[in-house]
Amino acid sequence: MTEGQIIDIARETIWLIIKCSAPMLAVSLIVGLLISIFQTVTSIQEQTLTFLPKLFAIFLMIILTGNWMMKNIANFMIVLAQNFSQYLQ
């Protein structure tokens, strides 16, 4: 296995992680921003107020995009398994 192959696998792995986590991170960011604006407007300075809405939003995104994420991860693992003989050289 060459250094180039290792770098390619690492690059594809990092891209897969970014691609699969982006929906949840984006929703968490948007929900946090909306709650922050709400807190500023109403002068409520409770730190724990953002926790539950973000948690529910992330769970909802996992439910909505979980199948897509699993397909991406499974396809990546299939490609790695198919090319396994090349990595042993």
C-alpha positions in Angstrom: 0.0 0.0 0.0 1.5 3.3 -1.1 1.3 6.6 0.7 -0.9 8.0 -2.1 -3.5 5.3 -1.5 -3.5 6.0 2.2 -3.9 9.7 1.6 -6.7 9.0 -0.9 -8.6 6.8 1.5 -8.1 9.4 4.3 -9.4 12.2 2.0 -12.4 10.1 1.0 -13.1 9.2 4.7 -12.9 12.9 5.8 -15.2 14.0 3.0 -17.7 11.3 3.9 -17.7 12.4 7.5 -18.2 16.0 6.5 -21.0 15.1 4.0 -22.9 12.9 6.5 -22.6 15.3 9.5 -23.4 18.5 7.5 -27.2 18.2 7.8 -27.2 17.8 11.5 -24.6 20.5 12.1 -26.6 22.9 9.8 -29.8 22.3 11.7 -28.1 22.6 15.0 -26.6 25.9 13.9 -29.9 27.3 12.6 -31.9 26.2 15.7 -29.2 27.7 18.0 -29.3 31.0 16.0 -33.1 31.2 16.2 -33.1 30.5 19.9 -30.3 33.0 20.5 -32.3 35.7 18.6 -35.4 34.8 20.7 -33.3 35.1 23.9 -32.0 38.5 22.9 -35.4 39.8 22.0 -37.1 38.6 25.2 -34.1 39.2 27.5 -34.2 35.6 28.7 -30.7 34.5 29.5 -31.1 30.9 30.3 -28.2 28.8 29.1 -30.0 25.5 29.1 -32.8 26.8 26.8 -31.0 25.8 23.7 -30.2 22.2 24.7 -33.6 20.5 24.1 -34.6 22.2 20.9 -31.2 21.4 19.4 -31.4 17.8 20.6 -34.9 17.3 19.1 -33.8 18.9 15.8 -30.8 16.7 15.5 -32.9 13.6 16.3 -35.3 14.7 13.6 -32.5 15.1 11.1 -31.2 11.6 12.0 -34.6 10.2 11.3 -34.9 12.1 8.0 -31.4 11.5 6.7 -30.4 8.3 8.5 -31.1 6.1 5.5 -29.1 8.4 3.2 -26.2 8.4 5.6 -26.2 4.6 6.0 -26.2 4.2 2.2 -23.2 6.5 1.9 -21.3 4.7 4.6 -22.2 1.3 3.3 -21.2 2.2 -0.3 -17.8 3.5 1.0 -17.2 0.3 2.9 -18.2 -1.8 -0.1 -15.6 0.1 -2.2 -13.0 -0.4 0.4 -13.7 -4.1 0.6 -13.7 -4.5 -3.2 -10.3 -2.8 -3.4 -8.8 -4.7 -0.4 -6.6 -6.9 -2.5 -4.9 -3.7 -3.9 -4.1 -2.5 -0.4 -2.2 -5.6 0.5 0.4 -5.2 -2.2 
